[in-house]
């Protein structure tokens, strides 16, 4: 090995693959991160709260978000959209 592995760089490099692999059951992953001490109680509760709130958003919000992504500013800033 060339030296210690930079975990943050490795995660960023593998981010697309990790997201695709882990999105099947994010609740399971969240519980294990909490149980192993990666997340504090406060962090765990904040993430769970965000997840609950996002699930409560209705279709109107999703459509408004998609409309926002189609605006010229967003298209110029994020050309891969």
C-alpha positions as CSV (number, residue, x, y, z in Angstrom):
1,X,0.0,0.0,0.0
2,X,1.0,3.6,-0.6
3,X,0.0,4.7,2.8
4,X,-3.2,5.2,4.9
5,X,-6.4,5.2,3.0
6,X,-8.4,8.5,3.1
7,X,-11.9,7.2,3.9
8,X,-13.6,10.5,2.8
9,X,-11.9,10.5,-0.6
10,X,-12.7,6.8,-1.1
11,X,-16.4,7.3,-0.3
12,X,-16.6,10.3,-2.6
13,X,-15.0,8.3,-5.4
14,X,-17.4,5.5,-4.9
15,X,-20.4,7.7,-4.2
16,X,-22.5,6.8,-7.3
17,X,-22.0,3.1,-6.8
18,X,-22.7,3.3,-3.0
19,X,-25.9,5.3,-3.6
20,X,-27.1,2.8,-6.1
21,X,-26.3,-0.2,-3.9
22,X,-27.6,1.2,-0.6
23,X,-30.8,2.9,-1.8
24,X,-32.8,-0.3,-1.6
25,X,-33.2,-0.1,2.2
26,X,-31.9,3.1,3.6
27,X,-33.7,2.5,6.9
28,X,-31.7,-0.7,7.4
29,X,-28.4,1.2,6.8
30,X,-29.4,4.0,9.1
31,X,-30.2,1.6,11.9
32,X,-26.8,-0.1,11.5
33,X,-24.9,3.2,11.4
34,X,-26.6,4.2,14.6
35,X,-26.0,0.8,16.3
36,X,-22.3,0.8,15.4
37,X,-21.8,4.3,16.8
38,X,-21.2,6.0,13.4
39,X,-24.2,8.2,14.2
40,X,-25.0,9.7,17.6
41,X,-28.6,9.6,19.0
42,X,-29.1,13.2,17.9
43,X,-27.8,12.6,14.4
44,X,-29.9,9.4,14.0
45,X,-33.0,11.2,15.2
46,X,-32.4,14.2,12.9
47,X,-32.0,11.9,9.8
48,X,-35.0,9.9,10.7
49,X,-37.0,13.1,11.1
50,X,-35.9,14.4,7.7
51,X,-36.8,11.1,6.2
52,X,-40.2,11.1,7.7
53,X,-40.9,14.7,6.6
54,X,-39.7,13.9,3.0
55,X,-42.1,11.0,2.8
56,X,-44.9,13.3,3.9
57,X,-44.4,15.6,0.9
58,X,-47.1,15.2,-1.6
59,X,-46.9,14.9,-5.4
60,X,-47.4,18.7,-5.8
61,X,-44.0,19.3,-4.2
62,X,-42.3,16.7,-6.3
63,X,-43.8,18.2,-9.5
64,X,-42.7,21.7,-8.4
65,X,-39.2,20.4,-7.8
66,X,-39.1,18.9,-11.3
67,X,-40.3,22.1,-12.7
68,X,-37.5,24.0,-10.9
69,X,-34.9,21.6,-12.3
70,X,-36.1,22.5,-15.8
71,X,-35.4,26.2,-15.4
72,X,-32.6,27.9,-17.3
73,X,-30.6,28.7,-14.2
74,X,-30.6,25.0,-13.1
75,X,-29.9,23.7,-16.6
76,X,-26.9,26.1,-16.9
77,X,-25.6,25.2,-13.4
78,X,-26.2,21.5,-13.7
79,X,-25.9,20.6,-17.4
80,X,-26.3,16.9,-16.8
81,X,-29.9,17.4,-15.7
